[in-house]
Amino acid sequence: MSSGMPQPDQSPIVACTICRDVQLFDLLIEDMEAAVGEAWGDLSFNDALAFFNQPDAETLEFIALAMDQEDEENLVLLGQIITEAKKRGIKVILIAEDVTPAALHQLLRKGADEFVPYPLPEQELHTAIENLRNVPEPPKQQAGSQLRSGSSKDGALIVVHGLAGGVGSSTIATNLAWELANLGDESPPKVCLLDLDLQFGSISTYLDLPRREAVFEMLSDTDNLDEEVFGQALVSFEDRLQVLTAPSDMIPLDLISPEDISRILDMARSHFDYVIIDMPSTLVQWTETILQAAHVYLALLELDMRSAQNALRLKRALQSEDLPFNKLRFALNRAPKFTDLGGKGRVKRMGESLGISIDLQMPDGGKQVMQACDHGLPLSTSAAKNPLRKEIAKLAVSLFELGQSPAEAA
């Protein structure tokens, strides 16, 4: 065993125990030596995050994060250790003694791959390590996308704009993009999802994708935007969907200008059949640019007073500037069930009082939607029979048919 920070002159290590005091877990020491010999080290909780950034950490296959009931007060730190390990492709085995189920659940949600109780059952650590080594790496995330130079597609631009926080615009945009990417059995369309909610965008979370520094670099210098720059800013999801996540750091919404947005849209539309945009709820100087370019502009709201008031404000703002308000297609999320006659009446009265047509009504998907988002999975993967997923799939099919002649969708 190598205690403390592994030294550069030692053989490469493949594993580390991380705990408050490894001597409290003497059985773990024996099992680690039996499993990997001398190719492991021991770190404290406070040293672990710093060690991940050192060259020696590049050879790590897994960490064994050991804790007991006294460590529950450090759950935030332990969660950060798991998150940082997963970012670097390091597997995590969680070893716990007398820990509450709530604490275990919280750490497993952070991404721990295996759980082993302490005292360790015979051969249990060995089995957990073998399980980690036998799981193939998913082709989910890629460093960037290779875009064909000179591509001349004229992709349909579909925009989702939530008129209030929490109405589900990111969920709709994410799942709509994924459904579109899976249509057309023989030759599925090329789909790009752009998260333009630059400050609080959550699409990277909903698809479990990394936020890349290349995104900020691209946004900061669109004068030099080309296929290579744009491709490096994209991340691939399951080799079917290309995603431009929000930047890793929170940036001002006015960092980019209408001209910047025009260049990005032109680049995306020239390489993809469908470009889906998740907008910030705030109106910015480049909102008009996207509104004018959009083939379908979905304004998402709920059946509540805040959504109604914001819809009215948006209507007045666009009409006062002589902007194409008629391009908006209002969609009601978490709509009443067809058996809820009172709810249906409220929807009708809402549309009439605002002077708008509510063209789409999306059902409430319930807890499955939140669970899918937390796990970074589309609804079609985690809850294919969910009513919201079914409605999004229908919408995707209708847009796919319209997309055969994008100009007709305007």
C-alpha positions as CSV (number, residue, x, y, z in Angstrom):
1,M,0.0,0.0,0.0
2,S,1.1,3.5,-0.7
3,S,-0.1,5.9,2.1
4,G,-0.8,9.5,1.4
5,M,-0.2,11.3,-1.9
6,P,1.2,8.7,-4.4
7,Q,4.8,9.7,-5.3
8,P,6.0,10.2,-8.9
9,D,8.8,7.6,-8.6
10,Q,6.4,4.8,-7.7
11,S,4.7,2.5,-10.2
12,P,1.5,3.9,-11.7
13,I,-1.4,3.4,-9.4
14,V,-4.7,2.1,-10.6
15,A,-6.8,2.7,-7.4
16,C,-7.1,4.9,-4.3
17,T,-8.9,4.6,-1.1
18,I,-10.4,7.9,0.1
19,C,-11.5,8.1,3.7
20,R,-11.1,10.0,7.0
21,D,-8.7,7.4,8.3
22,V,-7.9,4.2,6.4
23,Q,-6.9,2.4,9.6
24,L,-10.6,2.4,10.6
25,F,-11.2,0.1,7.6
26,D,-8.6,-2.6,8.1
27,L,-10.5,-5.1,6.1
28,L,-10.5,-2.7,3.2
29,I,-6.7,-2.5,3.3
30,E,-6.5,-6.3,3.1
31,D,-8.9,-6.6,0.2
32,M,-7.3,-3.8,-1.8
33,E,-3.9,-5.5,-1.5
34,A,-5.4,-8.7,-2.6
35,A,-7.1,-7.1,-5.6
36,V,-4.4,-4.7,-7.0
37,G,-1.3,-5.5,-5.0
38,E,0.8,-2.4,-4.4
39,A,-0.7,-0.4,-7.2
40,W,-2.9,1.7,-4.9
41,G,-2.7,4.6,-2.6
42,D,-4.7,6.2,0.2
43,L,-6.0,9.8,0.3
44,S,-7.9,11.9,2.9
45,F,-11.1,13.6,1.8
46,N,-9.4,17.0,1.7
47,D,-6.5,15.7,-0.4
48,A,-8.6,13.9,-3.0
49,L,-9.8,16.9,-5.0
50,A,-6.3,18.2,-5.4
51,F,-4.9,14.9,-6.4
52,F,-7.3,14.5,-9.3
53,N,-5.6,17.4,-11.0
54,Q,-2.1,15.8,-10.8
55,P,-0.6,13.6,-13.6
56,D,-0.5,10.6,-11.3
57,A,-4.3,10.5,-11.3
58,E,-4.4,9.8,-15.0
59,T,-3.8,6.1,-14.4
60,L,-6.6,5.7,-11.9
61,E,-9.2,3.1,-12.8
62,F,-11.3,3.5,-9.6
63,I,-11.5,5.0,-6.2
64,A,-12.9,3.3,-3.0
65,L,-14.7,6.0,-1.1
66,A,-15.1,4.7,2.5
67,M,-17.2,6.4,5.1
68,D,-19.1,5.8,8.4
69,Q,-21.8,7.7,10.3
70,E,-19.4,10.4,11.4
71,D,-18.7,11.4,7.8
72,E,-22.3,12.2,7.0
73,E,-21.7,15.8,8.0
74,N,-19.3,16.0,5.0
75,L,-21.7,14.7,2.3
76,V,-21.2,17.8,0.2
77,L,-17.5,17.2,0.0
78,L,-18.0,13.5,-0.7
79,G,-20.4,14.4,-3.4
80,Q,-17.8,16.7,-5.0
81,I,-15.2,13.9,-4.9
82,I,-17.6,11.6,-6.7
83,T,-18.5,14.3,-9.3
84,E,-14.8,15.1,-10.0
85,A,-13.9,11.4,-10.3
86,K,-16.7,10.8,-12.8
87,K,-15.7,13.8,-14.9
88,R,-12.3,12.2,-15.3
89,G,-13.7,8.7,-16.2
90,I,-12.7,7.3,-12.8
91,K,-15.1,4.6,-11.4
92,V,-16.3,5.0,-7.8
93,I,-17.0,2.2,-5.3
94,L,-18.8,3.5,-2.2
95,I,-18.0,1.6,1.0
96,A,-20.2,2.5,3.9
97,E,-20.6,1.5,7.6
98,D,-23.7,2.5,9.6
99,V,-24.7,5.2,7.2
100,T,-28.3,6.3,6.8
101,P,-30.2,5.3,3.6
102,A,-30.7,9.0,2.8
103,A,-27.0,9.7,2.8
104,L,-26.3,6.6,0.6
105,H,-29.0,7.6,-1.8
106,Q,-27.6,11.1,-2.1
107,L,-24.1,9.8,-2.9
108,L,-25.4,7.2,-5.4
109,R,-27.3,9.9,-7.2
110,K,-24.0,11.7,-7.6
111,G,-22.8,8.9,-9.7
112,A,-21.2,6.2,-7.5
113,D,-20.9,3.0,-9.6
114,E,-21.0,0.3,-6.9
115,F,-22.0,0.1,-3.3
116,V,-20.4,-2.3,-0.8
117,P,-21.3,-2.5,2.9
118,Y,-18.6,-2.5,5.6
119,P,-17.5,-4.8,7.2
120,L,-16.8,-6.2,3.7
121,P,-18.4,-9.5,2.9
122,E,-15.9,-12.1,1.5
123,Q,-14.9,-11.4,-2.1
124,E,-17.4,-8.5,-2.3
125,L,-14.8,-5.9,-3.2
126,H,-13.2,-8.1,-5.8
127,T,-16.6,-8.7,-7.3
128,A,-17.3,-5.0,-7.4
129,I,-14.0,-4.3,-9.1
130,E,-14.6,-6.9,-11.7
131,N,-18.1,-5.5,-12.4
132,L,-16.5,-2.1,-13.0
133,R,-13.9,-3.5,-15.4
134,N,-16.5,-5.5,-17.3
135,V,-18.8,-2.6,-18.0
136,P,-18.1,-1.2,-21.5
137,E,-17.6,2.5,-21.7
138,P,-20.7,4.1,-23.3
139,P,-20.2,6.1,-26.5
140,K,-22.2,8.9,-25.0
141,Q,-19.8,11.9,-24.9
142,Q,-17.3,12.9,-27.5
143,A,-14.7,15.6,-27.5
144,G,-16.2,17.3,-30.5
145,S,-17.9,16.8,-33.8
146,Q,-16.5,16.7,-37.3
147,L,-18.5,18.8,-39.6
148,R,-18.3,18.6,-43.4
149,S,-16.8,21.7,-44.9
150,G,-19.0,23.3,-47.5
151,S,-22.2,21.7,-46.3
152,S,-25.3,23.4,-47.8
153,K,-28.3,22.2,-45.8
154,D,-31.0,24.6,-45.0
155,G,-32.2,23.2,-41.7
156,A,-35.5,24.0,-40.0
157,L,-35.2,26.2,-37.0
158,I,-37.4,25.2,-34.1
159,V,-37.4,27.4,-30.9
160,V,-38.7,26.7,-27.4
161,H,-39.2,29.7,-25.2
162,G,-40.5,29.3,-21.6
163,L,-42.6,32.3,-20.5
164,A,-41.8,31.7,-16.9
165,G,-39.3,29.7,-14.8
166,G,-40.0,26.0,-14.4
167,V,-42.6,25.7,-17.2
168,G,-40.5,22.9,-18.8
169,S,-39.0,24.5,-21.8
170,S,-35.6,22.7,-21.5
171,T,-37.4,19.4,-20.9
172,I,-39.5,19.9,-24.1
173,A,-36.5,21.1,-26.2
174,T,-34.3,18.2,-25.1
175,N,-36.8,15.5,-25.7
176,L,-38.1,17.0,-28.9
177,A,-34.6,17.1,-30.3
178,W,-34.0,13.5,-29.3
179,E,-37.3,12.3,-30.8
180,L,-36.5,14.1,-34.1
181,A,-33.0,12.5,-34.2
182,N,-34.6,9.1,-34.0
183,L,-37.1,9.5,-36.8
184,G,-36.5,8.1,-40.3
185,D,-35.3,4.5,-39.9
186,E,-33.0,4.4,-43.0
187,S,-31.6,7.9,-42.9
188,P,-32.4,9.7,-39.7
189,P,-32.2,13.5,-39.9
190,K,-29.2,15.4,-38.5
191,V,-30.3,17.3,-35.4
192,C,-28.5,20.0,-33.4
193,L,-29.7,21.2,-30.0
194,L,-28.5,24.7,-28.9
195,D,-28.8,25.8,-25.3
196,L,-28.9,29.5,-25.5
197,D,-29.9,30.0,-21.9
198,L,-26.3,31.1,-21.3
199,Q,-26.6,31.6,-17.6
200,F,-28.9,28.9,-16.3
201,G,-29.1,26.4,-19.2
202,S,-29.7,22.9,-18.0
203,I,-29.6,20.7,-21.2
204,S,-26.1,19.5,-20.2
205,T,-27.6,18.1,-17.0
206,Y,-30.6,16.6,-18.7
207,L,-28.4,14.7,-21.1
208,D,-25.5,14.1,-18.7
209,L,-23.1,16.0,-21.0
210,P,-20.0,18.0,-20.1
211,R,-19.9,21.8,-20.4
212,R,-17.0,22.6,-22.7
213,E,-14.7,25.6,-22.5
214,A,-14.8,25.6,-26.3
215,V,-18.4,27.0,-26.1
216,F,-17.3,30.2,-24.4
217,E,-14.4,30.5,-26.8
218,M,-16.7,30.2,-29.8
219,L,-19.3,32.7,-28.4
220,S,-16.5,35.2,-27.7
221,D,-15.2,35.2,-31.3
222,T,-17.8,34.4,-33.9
223,D,-15.9,36.5,-36.5
224,N,-13.7,33.5,-36.9
225,L,-16.4,30.9,-36.7
226,D,-15.9,28.0,-39.1
227,E,-16.8,24.2,-39.2
228,E,-13.9,23.3,-37.0
229,V,-14.6,25.8,-34.3
230,F,-18.3,25.1,-34.2
231,G,-17.7,21.3,-34.3
232,Q,-15.3,21.5,-31.3
233,A,-18.0,23.3,-29.3
234,L,-20.5,20.6,-29.9
235,V,-20.9,17.4,-27.8
236,S,-22.4,14.2,-29.2
237,F,-25.2,12.4,-27.4
238,E,-25.4,8.7,-28.3
239,D,-23.9,9.5,-31.8
240,R,-27.3,10.8,-32.9
241,L,-27.7,14.2,-31.5
242,Q,-25.2,17.1,-31.5
243,V,-25.5,19.5,-28.5
244,L,-24.2,23.0,-27.9
245,T,-24.4,23.2,-24.1
246,A,-24.5,26.4,-22.1
247,P,-21.0,27.7,-21.1
248,S,-19.4,26.2,-18.0
249,D,-19.4,29.6,-16.3
250,M,-22.3,32.1,-16.0
251,I,-21.9,34.8,-18.6
252,P,-23.8,38.0,-19.4
253,L,-26.7,37.5,-21.9
254,D,-25.4,40.5,-23.9
255,L,-22.0,39.0,-24.4
256,I,-23.2,38.0,-27.8
257,S,-24.8,40.3,-30.4
258,P,-27.5,39.7,-33.0
259,E,-24.7,39.3,-35.5
260,D,-23.1,36.6,-33.4
261,I,-26.4,34.7,-33.2
262,S,-26.9,35.0,-37.0
263,R,-23.5,33.5,-37.6
264,I,-24.2,30.6,-35.3
265,L,-27.6,30.0,-36.8
266,D,-26.2,30.0,-40.3
267,M,-23.5,27.6,-39.4
268,A,-25.9,25.2,-37.6
269,R,-28.6,25.3,-40.3
270,S,-26.0,24.7,-43.0
271,H,-25.0,21.4,-41.4
272,F,-28.2,20.1,-39.8
273,D,-31.7,19.2,-40.9
274,Y,-33.2,20.5,-37.6
275,V,-31.8,23.0,-35.2
276,I,-33.6,23.1,-31.8
277,I,-33.0,26.2,-29.6
278,D,-33.8,26.4,-25.9
279,M,-34.1,30.1,-25.2
280,P,-33.7,32.1,-21.9
281,S,-37.0,33.3,-20.6
282,T,-35.6,36.8,-20.6
283,L,-35.9,38.9,-23.8
284,V,-32.5,40.0,-25.0
285,Q,-31.2,42.0,-28.0
286,W,-30.9,38.9,-30.1
287,T,-34.3,37.5,-29.4
288,E,-35.6,39.3,-32.5
289,T,-32.9,37.7,-34.6
290,I,-34.1,34.2,-33.6
291,L,-37.8,35.1,-33.9
292,Q,-37.3,36.3,-37.4
293,A,-35.3,33.2,-38.5
294,A,-37.5,30.6,-36.7
295,H,-39.8,28.3,-38.7
296,V,-41.6,27.2,-35.5
297,Y,-41.5,29.3,-32.3
298,L,-43.1,27.6,-29.3
299,A,-44.0,29.8,-26.4
300,L,-44.4,27.5,-23.4
301,L,-46.7,28.4,-20.5
302,E,-48.7,26.9,-17.7
303,L,-52.2,27.3,-16.5
304,D,-51.4,29.9,-13.9
305,M,-51.4,33.7,-13.3
306,R,-47.7,34.3,-13.8
307,S,-47.7,32.6,-17.2
308,A,-50.8,34.5,-18.3
309,Q,-49.3,37.8,-17.2
310,N,-46.0,37.1,-18.9
311,A,-47.8,36.0,-22.1
312,L,-49.6,39.4,-22.1
313,R,-46.4,41.3,-21.5
314,L,-44.7,39.4,-24.4
315,K,-47.6,40.1,-26.7
316,R,-47.5,43.8,-25.9
317,A,-43.7,44.0,-26.3
318,L,-43.6,42.3,-29.7
319,Q,-46.5,44.2,-31.1
320,S,-45.2,47.6,-29.8
321,E,-42.0,46.9,-31.8
322,D,-44.0,45.7,-34.9
323,L,-42.4,42.2,-34.5
324,P,-44.1,39.0,-35.9
325,F,-46.1,38.1,-32.8
326,N,-48.2,35.8,-35.1
327,K,-45.2,33.5,-35.4
328,L,-45.6,32.4,-31.8
329,R,-47.3,29.0,-31.2
330,F,-48.5,28.9,-27.6
331,A,-48.1,25.5,-25.9
332,L,-49.6,24.7,-22.5
333,N,-47.4,22.4,-20.4
334,R,-48.9,20.3,-17.6
335,A,-52.3,20.7,-19.2
336,P,-55.5,19.4,-17.6
337,K,-56.5,15.8,-18.4
338,F,-59.2,15.3,-21.0
339,T,-61.6,14.2,-18.2
340,D,-61.0,17.5,-16.3
341,L,-63.8,19.6,-17.8
342,G,-63.2,22.4,-15.4
343,G,-59.6,22.6,-16.4
344,K,-60.5,22.6,-20.1
345,G,-62.8,25.5,-19.4
346,R,-60.0,27.5,-17.7
347,V,-57.7,26.8,-20.7
348,K,-60.3,28.2,-23.1
349,R,-60.9,31.3,-20.9
350,M,-57.2,31.9,-20.6
351,G,-56.7,31.9,-24.4
352,E,-59.7,34.2,-24.9
353,S,-58.7,36.7,-22.2
354,L,-55.2,37.0,-23.6
355,G,-56.3,37.0,-27.2
356,I,-54.1,34.1,-28.1
357,S,-54.6,30.6,-29.5
358,I,-53.2,27.8,-27.4
359,D,-52.2,25.4,-30.2
360,L,-50.6,22.6,-28.1
361,Q,-51.5,21.1,-24.8
362,M,-48.8,18.9,-23.2
363,P,-49.8,16.5,-20.4
364,D,-48.2,16.4,-17.0
365,G,-45.5,13.7,-17.1
366,G,-45.3,13.5,-13.3
367,K,-42.3,12.4,-11.3
368,Q,-40.9,10.4,-14.1
369,V,-39.9,13.6,-16.0
370,M,-37.9,15.0,-13.0
371,Q,-36.3,11.6,-12.5
372,A,-35.3,11.3,-16.2
373,C,-33.8,14.8,-16.1
374,D,-31.8,14.0,-12.9
375,H,-30.4,10.9,-14.5
376,G,-29.5,12.6,-17.7
377,L,-31.7,10.5,-19.9
378,P,-34.4,11.3,-22.5
379,L,-37.9,10.2,-21.6
380,S,-37.9,7.7,-24.5
381,T,-35.1,5.8,-22.7
382,S,-36.2,6.1,-19.1
383,A,-40.0,6.2,-19.4
384,A,-41.2,5.5,-23.0
385,K,-44.8,5.2,-22.0
386,N,-44.9,8.5,-20.2
387,P,-47.8,10.6,-21.5
388,L,-45.6,13.7,-22.0
389,R,-43.1,11.6,-24.0
390,K,-45.9,10.3,-26.2
391,E,-47.1,13.9,-26.9
392,I,-43.6,15.1,-27.7
393,A,-43.1,12.2,-30.0
394,K,-46.3,13.2,-31.9
395,L,-45.1,16.7,-32.1
396,A,-41.7,15.5,-33.5
397,V,-43.5,13.5,-36.2
398,S,-45.6,16.5,-37.3
399,L,-42.5,18.7,-37.4
400,F,-40.6,16.0,-39.3
401,E,-43.3,16.0,-41.9
402,L,-43.3,19.8,-42.1
403,G,-39.5,19.8,-42.2
404,Q,-39.5,18.1,-45.6
405,S,-40.3,21.6,-46.8
406,P,-39.0,23.9,-44.1
407,A,-40.5,27.0,-45.8
408,E,-44.0,25.7,-45.2
409,A,-43.5,25.6,-41.5
410,A,-43.1,29.3,-41.1
